[in-house]
Amino acid sequence: MRLDKYLKVTRLIKRRTVANDACDAEKVTVNGKIARASYDVKIGDVIEINMGNKPLKVKVLNVTEHATKETASDNYAVIE
């Protein structure tokens, strides 16, 4: 699944266009490298989002096409 779609499905970023813009602005890294919106997310990847005051670092546990509000957080674990 594309990185921008993963960020939206898991509700780490509210809208896919915002996720796409964050990737273009180099505010999202995967495994320590700046990632494009088209990056293919895999289980075990570490995603860091540097938007706003507090950076967020998560580890990908699951990749699903659809997630409800209740199950969205099951797809990742917050590291920091």
All heavy atoms as a GROMACS GRO file, in nm:
protein
  625
    1MET      N    1   0.084  -0.117   0.000
    1MET     CA    2   0.000   0.000   0.000
    1MET      C    3   0.090   0.124   0.000
    1MET      O    4   0.193   0.127   0.065
    1MET     CB    5  -0.087  -0.002   0.125
    1MET     CG    6  -0.168   0.124   0.145
    1MET     SD    7  -0.261   0.130   0.299
    1MET     CE    8  -0.370  -0.006   0.279
    2ARG      N    9   0.047   0.227  -0.072
    2ARG     CA   10   0.121   0.352  -0.078
    2ARG      C   11   0.128   0.417   0.060
    2ARG      O   12   0.037   0.404   0.141
    2ARG     CB   13   0.053   0.448  -0.175
    2ARG     CG   14   0.067   0.412  -0.320
    2ARG     CD   15  -0.018   0.504  -0.405
    2ARG     NE   16   0.009   0.645  -0.380
    2ARG     CZ   17   0.085   0.721  -0.459
    2ARG    NH1   18   0.138   0.671  -0.568
    2ARG    NH2   19   0.105   0.848  -0.430
    3LEU      N   20   0.236   0.490   0.084
    3LEU     CA   21   0.257   0.554   0.214
    3LEU      C   22   0.148   0.656   0.244
    3LEU      O   23   0.094   0.657   0.356
    3LEU     CB   24   0.394   0.623   0.216
    3LEU     CG   25   0.430   0.701   0.342
    3LEU    CD1   26   0.427   0.611   0.465
    3LEU    CD2   27   0.566   0.766   0.328
    4ASP      N   28   0.110   0.739   0.148
    4ASP     CA   29   0.008   0.840   0.175
    4ASP      C   30  -0.126   0.776   0.209
    4ASP      O   31  -0.197   0.821   0.300
    4ASP     CB   32  -0.006   0.940   0.060
    4ASP     CG   33  -0.037   0.876  -0.074
    4ASP    OD1   34  -0.023   0.754  -0.088
    4ASP    OD2   35  -0.075   0.951  -0.167
    5LYS      N   36  -0.160   0.667   0.143
    5LYS     CA   37  -0.286   0.597   0.173
    5LYS      C   38  -0.279   0.531   0.310
    5LYS      O   39  -0.375   0.535   0.386
    5LYS     CB   40  -0.317   0.493   0.065
    5LYS     CG   41  -0.451   0.427   0.087
    5LYS     CD   42  -0.490   0.338  -0.028
    5LYS     CE   43  -0.627   0.278  -0.001
    5LYS     NZ   44  -0.669   0.188  -0.106
    6TYR      N   45  -0.164   0.472   0.345
    6TYR     CA   46  -0.148   0.409   0.476
    6TYR      C   47  -0.166   0.512   0.589
    6TYR      O   48  -0.234   0.484   0.688
    6TYR     CB   49  -0.010   0.344   0.488
    6TYR     CG   50   0.012   0.275   0.620
    6TYR    CD1   51  -0.038   0.148   0.643
    6TYR    CD2   52   0.080   0.339   0.723
    6TYR    CE1   53  -0.022   0.086   0.765
    6TYR    CE2   54   0.097   0.277   0.845
    6TYR     CZ   55   0.047   0.151   0.866
    6TYR     OH   56   0.062   0.089   0.988
    7LEU      N   57  -0.107   0.630   0.572
    7LEU     CA   58  -0.120   0.733   0.674
    7LEU      C   59  -0.265   0.776   0.692
    7LEU      O   60  -0.310   0.803   0.804
    7LEU     CB   61  -0.033   0.854   0.638
    7LEU     CG   62   0.118   0.828   0.642
    7LEU    CD1   63   0.192   0.949   0.587
    7LEU    CD2   64   0.166   0.794   0.781
    8LYS      N   65  -0.341   0.779   0.583
    8LYS     CA   66  -0.483   0.815   0.592
    8LYS      C   67  -0.566   0.703   0.651
    8LYS      O   68  -0.649   0.726   0.741
    8LYS     CB   69  -0.536   0.853   0.454
    8LYS     CG   70  -0.678   0.907   0.460
    8LYS     CD   71  -0.763   0.842   0.355
    8LYS     CE   72  -0.904   0.893   0.359
    8LYS     NZ   73  -0.992   0.809   0.438
    9VAL      N   74  -0.547   0.580   0.605
    9VAL     CA   75  -0.626   0.466   0.654
    9VAL      C   76  -0.606   0.446   0.804
    9VAL      O   77  -0.701   0.417   0.876
    9VAL     CB   78  -0.590   0.337   0.575
    9VAL    CG1   79  -0.646   0.213   0.642
    9VAL    CG2   80  -0.643   0.347   0.433
   10THR      N   81  -0.483   0.462   0.850
   10THR     CA   82  -0.455   0.443   0.993
   10THR      C   83  -0.487   0.568   1.075
   10THR      O   84  -0.471   0.567   1.196
   10THR     CB   85  -0.308   0.406   1.015
   10THR    OG1   86  -0.225   0.508   0.959
   10THR    CG2   87  -0.276   0.272   0.955
   11ARG      N   88  -0.528   0.674   1.008
   11ARG     CA   89  -0.565   0.799   1.072
   11ARG      C   90  -0.449   0.867   1.145
   11ARG      O   91  -0.469   0.940   1.242
   11ARG     CB   92  -0.684   0.779   1.165
   11ARG     CG   93  -0.812   0.747   1.088
   11ARG     CD   94  -0.923   0.697   1.180
   11ARG     NE   95  -1.052   0.690   1.114
   11ARG     CZ   96  -1.089   0.594   1.030
   11ARG    NH1   97  -1.006   0.498   0.999
   11ARG    NH2   98  -1.210   0.594   0.978
   12LEU      N   99  -0.327   0.841   1.099
   12LEU     CA  100  -0.211   0.914   1.151
   12LEU      C  101  -0.213   1.057   1.096
   12LEU      O  102  -0.171   1.151   1.163
   12LEU     CB  103  -0.081   0.844   1.112
   12LEU     CG  104  -0.055   0.712   1.184
   12LEU    CD1  105   0.061   0.637   1.121
   12LEU    CD2  106  -0.029   0.735   1.332
   13ILE      N  107  -0.262   1.071   0.972
   13ILE     CA  108  -0.286   1.202   0.910
   13ILE      C  109  -0.429   1.198   0.857
   13ILE      O  110  -0.472   1.100   0.798
   13ILE     CB  111  -0.184   1.231   0.797
   13ILE    CG1  112  -0.042   1.242   0.856
   13ILE    CG2  113  -0.221   1.359   0.724
   13ILE    CD1  114   0.066   1.270   0.755
   14LYS      N  115  -0.501   1.307   0.879
   14LYS     CA  116  -0.646   1.307   0.855
   14LYS      C  117  -0.686   1.289   0.709
   14LYS      O  118  -0.781   1.219   0.679
   14LYS     CB  119  -0.704   1.438   0.908
   14LYS     CG  120  -0.854   1.438   0.913
   14LYS     CD  121  -0.905   1.560   0.986
   14LYS     CE  122  -1.054   1.553   1.003
   14LYS     NZ  123  -1.106   1.667   1.077
   15ARG      N  124  -0.614   1.353   0.617
   15ARG     CA  125  -0.651   1.346   0.476
   15ARG      C  126  -0.533   1.296   0.392
   15ARG      O  127  -0.418   1.323   0.423
   15ARG     CB  128  -0.693   1.483   0.425
   15ARG     CG  129  -0.816   1.538   0.496
   15ARG     CD  130  -0.883   1.642   0.416
   15ARG     NE  131  -0.994   1.716   0.468
   15ARG     CZ  132  -1.073   1.691   0.569
   15ARG    NH1  133  -1.053   1.587   0.641
   15ARG    NH2  134  -1.173   1.767   0.603
   16ARG      N  135  -0.566   1.228   0.283
   16ARG     CA  136  -0.461   1.173   0.196
   16ARG      C  137  -0.383   1.285   0.127
   16ARG      O  138  -0.262   1.274   0.108
   16ARG     CB  139  -0.523   1.079   0.093
   16ARG     CG  140  -0.419   1.004   0.013
   16ARG     CD  141  -0.481   0.893  -0.067
   16ARG     NE  142  -0.380   0.827  -0.150
   16ARG     CZ  143  -0.407   0.726  -0.229
   16ARG    NH1  144  -0.528   0.676  -0.235
   16ARG    NH2  145  -0.312   0.672  -0.301
   17THR      N  146  -0.450   1.394   0.090
   17THR     CA  147  -0.379   1.504   0.026
   17THR      C  148  -0.280   1.569   0.122
   17THR      O  149  -0.171   1.609   0.080
   17THR     CB  150  -0.477   1.610  -0.027
   17THR    OG1  151  -0.562   1.653   0.079
   17THR    CG2  152  -0.561   1.557  -0.141
   18VAL      N  153  -0.317   1.577   0.249
   18VAL     CA  154  -0.226   1.632   0.350
   18VAL      C  155  -0.107   1.538   0.367
   18VAL      O  156   0.008   1.583   0.380
   18VAL     CB  157  -0.299   1.654   0.484
   18VAL    CG1  158  -0.203   1.700   0.592
   18VAL    CG2  159  -0.412   1.755   0.467
   19ALA      N  160  -0.132   1.407   0.366
   19ALA     CA  161  -0.025   1.308   0.376
   19ALA      C  162   0.068   1.320   0.255
   19ALA      O  163   0.191   1.314   0.270
   19ALA     CB  164  -0.084   1.168   0.385
   20ASN      N  165   0.011   1.338   0.138
   20ASN     CA  166   0.090   1.353   0.015
   20ASN      C  167   0.176   1.480   0.023
   20ASN      O  168   0.294   1.477  -0.011
   20ASN     CB  169  -0.005   1.359  -0.105
   20ASN     CG  170   0.062   1.317  -0.232
   20ASN    OD1  171   0.181   1.332  -0.249
   20ASN    ND2  172  -0.017   1.265  -0.324
   21ASP      N  173   0.118   1.590   0.070
   21ASP     CA  174   0.192   1.715   0.084
   21ASP      C  175   0.304   1.702   0.187
   21ASP      O  176   0.413   1.757   0.168
   21ASP     CB  177   0.098   1.830   0.123
   21ASP     CG  178   0.001   1.867   0.012
   21ASP    OD1  179   0.026   1.828  -0.104
   21ASP    OD2  180  -0.101   1.932   0.042
   22ALA      N  181   0.279   1.630   0.296
   22ALA     CA  182   0.381   1.610   0.400
   22ALA      C  183   0.499   1.531   0.343
   22ALA      O  184   0.615   1.561   0.373
   22ALA     CB  185   0.322   1.537   0.520
   23CYS      N  186   0.471   1.432   0.260
   23CYS     CA  187   0.578   1.354   0.197
   23CYS      C  188   0.657   1.442   0.101
   23CYS      O  189   0.781   1.434   0.097
   23CYS     CB  190   0.520   1.234   0.123
   23CYS     SG  191   0.450   1.108   0.232
   24ASP      N  192   0.587   1.525   0.023
   24ASP     CA  193   0.654   1.614  -0.071
   24ASP      C  194   0.743   1.717   0.001
   24ASP      O  195   0.846   1.757  -0.049
   24ASP     CB  196   0.552   1.688  -0.158
   24ASP     CG  197   0.484   1.595  -0.258
   24ASP    OD1  198   0.535   1.484  -0.281
   24ASP    OD2  199   0.378   1.635  -0.312
   25ALA      N  200   0.700   1.758   0.122
   25ALA     CA  201   0.776   1.856   0.201
   25ALA      C  202   0.885   1.790   0.284
   25ALA      O  203   0.948   1.856   0.367
   25ALA     CB  204   0.680   1.934   0.290
   26GLU      N  205   0.907   1.660   0.264
   26GLU     CA  206   1.011   1.582   0.333
   26GLU      C  207   0.992   1.581   0.484
   26GLU      O  208   1.088   1.583   0.560
   26GLU     CB  209   1.150   1.635   0.295
   26GLU     CG  210   1.177   1.624   0.147
   26GLU     CD  211   1.316   1.671   0.107
   26GLU    OE1  212   1.387   1.728   0.192
   26GLU    OE2  213   1.353   1.649  -0.009
   27LYS      N  214   0.866   1.575   0.529
   27LYS     CA  215   0.836   1.568   0.672
   27LYS      C  216   0.808   1.426   0.719
   27LYS      O  217   0.782   1.404   0.836
   27LYS     CB  218   0.716   1.658   0.704
   27LYS     CG  219   0.745   1.806   0.680
   27LYS     CD  220   0.632   1.891   0.727
   27LYS     CE  221   0.657   2.037   0.703
   27LYS     NZ  222   0.762   2.093   0.784
   28VAL      N  223   0.813   1.330   0.627
   28VAL     CA  224   0.787   1.190   0.661
   28VAL      C  225   0.910   1.107   0.622
   28VAL      O  226   0.957   1.115   0.508
   28VAL     CB  227   0.662   1.137   0.587
   28VAL    CG1  228   0.636   0.992   0.622
   28VAL    CG2  229   0.540   1.222   0.620
   29THR      N  230   0.959   1.027   0.718
   29THR     CA  231   1.070   0.938   0.689
   29THR      C  232   1.028   0.794   0.719
   29THR      O  233   0.946   0.770   0.808
   29THR     CB  234   1.195   0.972   0.773
   29THR    OG1  235   1.163   0.959   0.912
   29THR    CG2  236   1.245   1.111   0.745
   30VAL      N  237   1.084   0.701   0.644
   30VAL     CA  238   1.061   0.559   0.667
   30VAL      C  239   1.197   0.494   0.684
   30VAL      O  240   1.283   0.506   0.597
   30VAL     CB  241   0.983   0.494   0.550
   30VAL    CG1  242   0.965   0.346   0.574
   30VAL    CG2  243   0.848   0.561   0.531
   31ASN      N  244   1.215   0.428   0.798
   31ASN     CA  245   1.343   0.362   0.830
   31ASN      C  246   1.461   0.459   0.820
   31ASN      O  247   1.568   0.424   0.773
   31ASN     CB  248   1.366   0.240   0.740
   31ASN     CG  249   1.256   0.138   0.756
   31ASN    OD1  250   1.201   0.121   0.863
   31ASN    ND2  251   1.222   0.070   0.648
   32GLY      N  252   1.438   0.585   0.862
   32GLY     CA  253   1.545   0.684   0.865
   32GLY      C  254   1.572   0.756   0.734
   32GLY      O  255   1.659   0.841   0.728
   33LYS      N  256   1.498   0.724   0.629
   33LYS     CA  257   1.518   0.789   0.498
   33LYS      C  258   1.392   0.864   0.459
   33LYS      O  259   1.281   0.818   0.482
   33LYS     CB  260   1.549   0.684   0.392
   33LYS     CG  261   1.676   0.607   0.417
   33LYS     CD  262   1.698   0.502   0.311
   33LYS     CE  263   1.820   0.418   0.344
   33LYS     NZ  264   1.834   0.304   0.256
   34ILE      N  265   1.411   0.980   0.396
   34ILE     CA  266   1.297   1.058   0.349
   34ILE      C  267   1.222   0.975   0.246
   34ILE      O  268   1.281   0.919   0.154
   34ILE     CB  269   1.344   1.191   0.288
   34ILE    CG1  270   1.407   1.277   0.398
   34ILE    CG2  271   1.229   1.264   0.222
   34ILE    CD1  272   1.478   1.401   0.348
   35ALA      N  273   1.090   0.967   0.264
   35ALA     CA  274   1.009   0.880   0.178
   35ALA      C  275   0.913   0.960   0.092
   35ALA      O  276   0.861   1.062   0.134
   35ALA     CB  277   0.930   0.782   0.264
   36ARG      N  278   0.891   0.910  -0.028
   36ARG     CA  279   0.792   0.969  -0.118
   36ARG      C  280   0.655   0.909  -0.087
   36ARG      O  281   0.644   0.805  -0.024
   36ARG     CB  282   0.830   0.939  -0.262
   36ARG     CG  283   0.964   0.999  -0.303
   36ARG     CD  284   1.004   0.956  -0.440
   36ARG     NE  285   0.900   0.994  -0.536
   36ARG     CZ  286   0.920   1.065  -0.644
   36ARG    NH1  287   1.041   1.105  -0.672
   36ARG    NH2  288   0.823   1.094  -0.726
   37ALA      N  289   0.550   0.976  -0.133
   37ALA     CA  290   0.414   0.930  -0.109
   37ALA      C  291   0.388   0.794  -0.174
   37ALA      O  292   0.305   0.717  -0.128
   37ALA     CB  293   0.314   1.032  -0.162
   38SER      N  294   0.464   0.761  -0.279
   38SER     CA  295   0.443   0.636  -0.350
   38SER      C  296   0.518   0.518  -0.288
   38SER      O  297   0.511   0.407  -0.339
   38SER     CB  298   0.487   0.652  -0.496
   38SER     OG  299   0.624   0.686  -0.502
   39TYR      N  300   0.591   0.541  -0.177
   39TYR     CA  301   0.665   0.434  -0.110
   39TYR      C  302   0.570   0.321  -0.071
   39TYR      O  303   0.460   0.346  -0.022
   39TYR     CB  304   0.736   0.489   0.014
   39TYR     CG  305   0.807   0.382   0.094
   39TYR    CD1  306   0.932   0.336   0.058
   39TYR    CD2  307   0.745   0.326   0.206
   39TYR    CE1  308   0.995   0.236   0.132
   39TYR    CE2  309   0.808   0.227   0.279
   39TYR     CZ  310   0.933   0.183   0.241
   39TYR     OH  311   0.995   0.085   0.313
   40ASP      N  312   0.610   0.197  -0.092
   40ASP     CA  313   0.529   0.080  -0.061
   40ASP      C  314   0.554   0.038   0.084
   40ASP      O  315   0.660  -0.013   0.116
   40ASP     CB  316   0.563  -0.034  -0.157
   40ASP     CG  317   0.468  -0.151  -0.144
   40ASP    OD1  318   0.350  -0.128  -0.111
   40ASP    OD2  319   0.512  -0.265  -0.165
   41VAL      N  320   0.455   0.062   0.170
   41VAL     CA  321   0.468   0.033   0.314
   41VAL      C  322   0.465  -0.118   0.337
   41VAL      O  323   0.382  -0.189   0.281
   41VAL     CB  324   0.354   0.100   0.394
   41VAL    CG1  325   0.360   0.063   0.540
   41VAL    CG2  326   0.359   0.250   0.376
   42LYS      N  327   0.559  -0.164   0.421
   42LYS     CA  328   0.567  -0.307   0.456
   42LYS      C  329   0.564  -0.322   0.607
   42LYS      O  330   0.600  -0.230   0.681
   42LYS     CB  331   0.697  -0.367   0.401
   42LYS     CG  332   0.706  -0.365   0.249
   42LYS     CD  333   0.840  -0.412   0.199
   42LYS     CE  334   0.950  -0.310   0.200
   42LYS     NZ  335   0.925  -0.180   0.143
   43ILE      N  336   0.523  -0.440   0.653
   43ILE     CA  337   0.521  -0.468   0.797
   43ILE      C  338   0.664  -0.461   0.849
   43ILE      O  339   0.757  -0.514   0.789
   43ILE     CB  340   0.459  -0.607   0.823
   43ILE    CG1  341   0.311  -0.605   0.783
   43ILE    CG2  342   0.475  -0.648   0.969
   43ILE    CD1  343   0.244  -0.739   0.787
   44GLY      N  344   0.682  -0.393   0.962
   44GLY     CA  345   0.814  -0.377   1.022
   44GLY      C  346   0.878  -0.243   0.994
   44GLY      O  347   0.976  -0.206   1.058
   45ASP      N  348   0.824  -0.166   0.898
   45ASP     CA  349   0.878  -0.033   0.869
   45ASP      C  350   0.857   0.060   0.989
   45ASP      O  351   0.759   0.048   1.062
   45ASP     CB  352   0.808   0.030   0.748
   45ASP     CG  353   0.854  -0.028   0.616
   45ASP    OD1  354   0.960  -0.093   0.613
   45ASP    OD2  355   0.784  -0.007   0.515
   46VAL      N  356   0.950   0.152   1.009
   46VAL     CA  357   0.937   0.254   1.113
   46VAL      C  358   0.914   0.388   1.043
   46VAL      O  359   0.997   0.434   0.966
   46VAL     CB  360   1.064   0.261   1.201
   46VAL    CG1  361   1.053   0.374   1.301
   46VAL    CG2  362   1.085   0.128   1.272
   47ILE      N  363   0.797   0.447   1.068
   47ILE     CA  364   0.758   0.572   1.005
   47ILE      C  365   0.768   0.685   1.107
   47ILE      O  366   0.719   0.672   1.219
   47ILE     CB  367   0.613   0.564   0.951
   47ILE    CG1  368   0.601   0.452   0.848
   47ILE    CG2  369   0.570   0.698   0.891
   47ILE    CD1  370   0.458   0.424   0.804
   48GLU      N  371   0.834   0.794   1.068
   48GLU     CA  372   0.845   0.911   1.155
   48GLU      C  373   0.782   1.030   1.084
   48GLU      O  374   0.816   1.060   0.970
   48GLU     CB  375   0.990   0.940   1.189
   48GLU     CG  376   1.005   1.045   1.296
   48GLU     CD  377   1.146   1.055   1.350
   48GLU    OE1  378   1.231   0.973   1.314
   48GLU    OE2  379   1.169   1.148   1.430
   49ILE      N  380   0.689   1.097   1.153
   49ILE     CA  381   0.618   1.212   1.097
   49ILE      C  382   0.659   1.335   1.177
   49ILE      O  383   0.637   1.341   1.298
   49ILE     CB  384   0.465   1.192   1.106
   49ILE    CG1  385   0.426   1.061   1.037
   49ILE    CG2  386   0.392   1.310   1.044
   49ILE    CD1  387   0.284   1.017   1.067
   50ASN      N  388   0.719   1.433   1.111
   50ASN     CA  389   0.766   1.555   1.177
   50ASN      C  390   0.678   1.673   1.138
   50ASN      O  391   0.721   1.765   1.070
   50ASN     CB  392   0.912   1.584   1.138
   50ASN     CG  393   1.004   1.479   1.192
   50ASN    OD1  394   0.999   1.444   1.308
   50ASN    ND2  395   1.089   1.426   1.105
   51MET      N  396   0.552   1.669   1.182
   51MET     CA  397   0.459   1.779   1.157
   51MET      C  398   0.417   1.835   1.291
   51MET      O  399   0.393   1.761   1.386
   51MET     CB  400   0.336   1.730   1.081
   51MET     CG  401   0.365   1.689   0.939
   51MET     SD  402   0.221   1.628   0.852
   51MET     CE  403   0.115   1.769   0.852
   52GLY      N  404   0.409   1.967   1.300
   52GLY     CA  405   0.367   2.028   1.426
   52GLY      C  406   0.481   2.032   1.527
   52GLY      O  407   0.598   2.025   1.493
   53ASN      N  408   0.445   2.041   1.654
   53ASN     CA  409   0.544   2.056   1.761
   53ASN      C  410   0.610   1.925   1.800
   53ASN      O  411   0.725   1.924   1.841
   53ASN     CB  412   0.478   2.116   1.886
   53ASN     CG  413   0.421   2.253   1.859
   53ASN    OD1  414   0.468   2.323   1.771
   53ASN    ND2  415   0.320   2.291   1.935
   54LYS      N  416   0.535   1.815   1.790
   54LYS     CA  417   0.582   1.689   1.845
   54LYS      C  418   0.596   1.584   1.735
   54LYS      O  419   0.497   1.544   1.674
   54LYS     CB  420   0.480   1.643   1.950
   54LYS     CG  421   0.522   1.524   2.029
   54LYS     CD  422   0.417   1.497   2.136
   54LYS     CE  423   0.441   1.365   2.202
   54LYS     NZ  424   0.333   1.330   2.293
   55PRO      N  425   0.718   1.536   1.708
   55PRO     CA  426   0.732   1.430   1.608
   55PRO      C  427   0.671   1.299   1.656
   55PRO      O  428   0.669   1.271   1.776
   55PRO     CB  429   0.882   1.418   1.588
   55PRO     CG  430   0.945   1.485   1.704
   55PRO     CD  431   0.844   1.578   1.762
   56LEU      N  432   0.619   1.221   1.564
   56LEU     CA  433   0.556   1.093   1.596
   56LEU      C  434   0.631   0.981   1.525
   56LEU      O  435   0.658   0.991   1.406
   56LEU     CB  436   0.410   1.095   1.550
   56LEU     CG  437   0.330   0.967   1.570
   56LEU    CD1  438   0.313   0.936   1.720
   56LEU    CD2  439   0.194   0.979   1.506
   57LYS      N  440   0.664   0.877   1.600
   57LYS     CA  441   0.737   0.764   1.544
   57LYS      C  442   0.656   0.638   1.571
   57LYS      O  443   0.622   0.609   1.686
   57LYS     CB  444   0.875   0.754   1.610
   57LYS     CG  445   0.972   0.665   1.541
   57LYS     CD  446   1.106   0.673   1.614
   57LYS     CE  447   1.220   0.646   1.522
   57LYS     NZ  448   1.349   0.653   1.592
   58VAL      N  449   0.623   0.564   1.464
   58VAL     CA  450   0.542   0.442   1.477
   58VAL      C  451   0.606   0.327   1.400
   58VAL      O  452   0.680   0.349   1.304
   58VAL     CB  453   0.397   0.464   1.428
   58VAL    CG1  454   0.326   0.570   1.508
   58VAL    CG2  455   0.393   0.498   1.280
   59LYS      N  456   0.575   0.206   1.444
   59LYS     CA  457   0.620   0.085   1.374
   59LYS      C  458   0.497   0.020   1.312
   59LYS      O  459   0.394   0.004   1.378
   59LYS     CB  460   0.686  -0.012   1.471
   59LYS     CG  461   0.739  -0.136   1.403
   59LYS     CD  462   0.817  -0.223   1.498
   59LYS     CE  463   0.874  -0.341   1.422
   59LYS     NZ  464   0.955  -0.426   1.508
   60VAL      N  465   0.508  -0.019   1.185
   60VAL     CA  466   0.397  -0.079   1.112
   60VAL      C  467   0.380  -0.224   1.158
   60VAL      O  468   0.472  -0.304   1.150
   60VAL     CB  469   0.422  -0.074   0.959
   60VAL    CG1  470   0.309  -0.143   0.884
   60VAL    CG2  471   0.438   0.069   0.912
   61LEU      N  472   0.260  -0.256   1.208
   61LEU     CA  473   0.230  -0.392   1.252
   61LEU      C  474   0.144  -0.467   1.151
   61LEU      O  475   0.149  -0.590   1.143
   61LEU     CB  476   0.156  -0.389   1.387
   61LEU     CG  477   0.229  -0.324   1.504
   61LEU    CD1  478   0.140  -0.324   1.627
   61LEU    CD2  479   0.360  -0.395   1.531
   62ASN      N  480   0.064  -0.394   1.075
   62ASN     CA  481  -0.031  -0.456   0.983
   62ASN      C  482  -0.061  -0.356   0.871
   62ASN      O  483  -0.060  -0.236   0.894
   62ASN     CB  484  -0.159  -0.494   1.058
   62ASN     CG  485  -0.244  -0.589   0.981
   62ASN    OD1  486  -0.206  -0.639   0.876
   62ASN    ND2  487  -0.362  -0.617   1.033
   63VAL      N  488  -0.089  -0.407   0.752
   63VAL     CA  489  -0.126  -0.323   0.639
   63VAL      C  490  -0.260  -0.372   0.587
   63VAL      O  491  -0.270  -0.483   0.534
   63VAL     CB  492  -0.020  -0.329   0.526
   63VAL    CG1  493  -0.061  -0.243   0.409
   63VAL    CG2  494   0.116  -0.287   0.579
   64THR      N  495  -0.365  -0.292   0.608
   64THR     CA  496  -0.499  -0.328   0.561
   64THR      C  497  -0.554  -0.216   0.474
   64THR      O  498  -0.523  -0.099   0.496
   64THR     CB  499  -0.596  -0.352   0.679
   64THR    OG1  500  -0.600  -0.234   0.760
   64THR    CG2  501  -0.552  -0.470   0.764
   65GLU      N  502  -0.637  -0.253   0.377
   65GLU     CA  503  -0.695  -0.155   0.285
   65GLU      C  504  -0.797  -0.065   0.354
   65GLU      O  505  -0.812   0.050   0.318
   65GLU     CB  506  -0.761  -0.226   0.167
   65GLU     CG  507  -0.663  -0.290   0.071
   65GLU     CD  508  -0.577  -0.189  -0.004
   65GLU    OE1  509  -0.630  -0.083  -0.044
   65GLU    OE2  510  -0.458  -0.217  -0.023
   66HIS      N  511  -0.870  -0.120   0.450
   66HIS     CA  512  -0.975  -0.044   0.519
   66HIS      C  513  -0.962  -0.064   0.669
   66HIS      O  514  -0.927  -0.173   0.715
   66HIS     CB  515  -1.114  -0.090   0.474
   66HIS     CG  516  -1.135  -0.079   0.326
   66HIS    ND1  517  -1.152   0.041   0.262
   66HIS    CD2  518  -1.138  -0.173   0.229
   66HIS    CE1  519  -1.167   0.020   0.133
   66HIS    NE2  520  -1.158  -0.110   0.110
   67ALA      N  521  -0.992   0.041   0.743
   67ALA     CA  522  -0.991   0.031   0.889
   67ALA      C  523  -1.095   0.126   0.945
   67ALA      O  524  -1.110   0.238   0.897
   67ALA     CB  525  -0.853   0.066   0.944
   68THR      N  526  -1.164   0.081   1.047
   68THR     CA  527  -1.260   0.168   1.116
   68THR      C  528  -1.185   0.251   1.218
   68THR      O  529  -1.067   0.227   1.246
   68THR     CB  530  -1.370   0.086   1.186
   68THR    OG1  531  -1.308   0.006   1.288
   68THR    CG2  532  -1.445  -0.002   1.088
   69LYS      N  533  -1.254   0.346   1.277
   69LYS     CA  534  -1.192   0.431   1.378
   69LYS      C  535  -1.137   0.347   1.494
   69LYS      O  536  -1.030   0.375   1.547
   69LYS     CB  537  -1.295   0.531   1.431
   69LYS     CG  538  -1.236   0.636   1.523
   69LYS     CD  539  -1.340   0.722   1.590
   69LYS     CE  540  -1.436   0.787   1.497
   69LYS     NZ  541  -1.530   0.879   1.564
   70GLU      N  542  -1.209   0.242   1.530
   70GLU     CA  543  -1.169   0.157   1.642
   70GLU      C  544  -1.050   0.067   1.608
   70GLU      O  545  -0.968   0.038   1.694
   70GLU     CB  546  -1.286   0.069   1.688
   70GLU     CG  547  -1.402   0.146   1.749
   70GLU     CD  548  -1.494   0.212   1.645
   70GLU    OE1  549  -1.492   0.170   1.527
   70GLU    OE2  550  -1.564   0.307   1.683
   71THR      N  551  -1.039   0.021   1.484
   71THR     CA  552  -0.932  -0.073   1.447
   71THR      C  553  -0.812  -0.006   1.382
   71THR      O  554  -0.712  -0.073   1.356
   71THR     CB  555  -0.986  -0.182   1.352
   71THR    OG1  556  -1.030  -0.120   1.231
   71THR    CG2  557  -1.099  -0.260   1.415
   72ALA      N  558  -0.819   0.123   1.357
   72ALA     CA  559  -0.709   0.192   1.288
   72ALA      C  560  -0.579   0.183   1.367
   72ALA      O  561  -0.472   0.162   1.310
   72ALA     CB  562  -0.746   0.338   1.263
   73SER      N  563  -0.586   0.196   1.499
   73SER     CA  564  -0.463   0.196   1.579
   73SER      C  565  -0.403   0.057   1.596
   73SER      O  566  -0.291   0.043   1.646
   73SER     CB  567  -0.491   0.258   1.716
   73SER     OG  568  -0.586   0.180   1.785
   74ASP      N  569  -0.472  -0.048   1.552
   74ASP     CA  570  -0.417  -0.184   1.558
   74ASP      C  571  -0.311  -0.206   1.450
   74ASP      O  572  -0.239  -0.305   1.454
   74ASP     CB  573  -0.528  -0.289   1.541
   74ASP     CG  574  -0.629  -0.285   1.655
   74ASP    OD1  575  -0.593  -0.232   1.763
   74ASP    OD2  576  -0.740  -0.335   1.636
   75ASN      N  577  -0.304  -0.115   1.353
   75ASN     CA  578  -0.211  -0.130   1.241
   75ASN      C  579  -0.071  -0.079   1.271
   75ASN      O  580   0.020  -0.101   1.192
   75ASN     CB  581  -0.265  -0.058   1.118
   75ASN     CG  582  -0.387  -0.126   1.062
   75ASN    OD1  583  -0.392  -0.247   1.053
   75ASN    ND2  584  -0.486  -0.047   1.025
   76TYR      N  585  -0.053  -0.011   1.385
   76TYR     CA  586   0.079   0.043   1.419
   76TYR      C  587   0.098   0.048   1.569
   76TYR      O  588   0.003   0.037   1.646
   76TYR     CB  589   0.097   0.184   1.361
   76TYR     CG  590  -0.003   0.285   1.414
   76TYR    CD1  591   0.023   0.357   1.530
   76TYR    CD2  592  -0.123   0.310   1.348
   76TYR    CE1  593  -0.067   0.449   1.579
   76TYR    CE2  594  -0.213   0.402   1.396
   76TYR     CZ  595  -0.184   0.472   1.512
   76TYR     OH  596  -0.274   0.562   1.560
   77ALA      N  597   0.224   0.058   1.611
   77ALA     CA  598   0.259   0.075   1.752
   77ALA      C  599   0.343   0.202   1.765
   77ALA      O  600   0.439   0.219   1.691
   77ALA     CB  601   0.338  -0.045   1.802
   78VAL      N  602   0.306   0.289   1.858
   78VAL     CA  603   0.380   0.414   1.878
   78VAL      C  604   0.510   0.382   1.950
   78VAL      O  605   0.511   0.316   2.054
   78VAL     CB  606   0.295   0.515   1.958
   78VAL    CG1  607   0.374   0.640   1.986
   78VAL    CG2  608   0.167   0.548   1.885
   79ILE      N  609   0.621   0.430   1.893
   79ILE     CA  610   0.753   0.407   1.954
   79ILE      C  611   0.790   0.525   2.043
   79ILE      O  612   0.834   0.508   2.155
   79ILE     CB  613   0.860   0.386   1.845
   79ILE    CG1  614   0.825   0.261   1.764
   79ILE    CG2  615   0.998   0.373   1.906
   79ILE    CD1  616   0.914   0.240   1.643
   80GLU      N  617   0.773   0.647   1.992
   80GLU     CA  618   0.806   0.767   2.070
   80GLU      C  619   0.692   0.866   2.061
   80GLU      O  620   0.636   0.889   1.961
   80GLU     CB  621   0.932   0.834   2.017
   80GLU     CG  622   1.055   0.754   2.042
   80GLU     CD  623   1.180   0.821   1.984
   80GLU    OE1  624   1.174   0.937   1.945
   80GLU    OE2  625   1.280   0.753   1.980
   0.00000   0.00000   0.00000
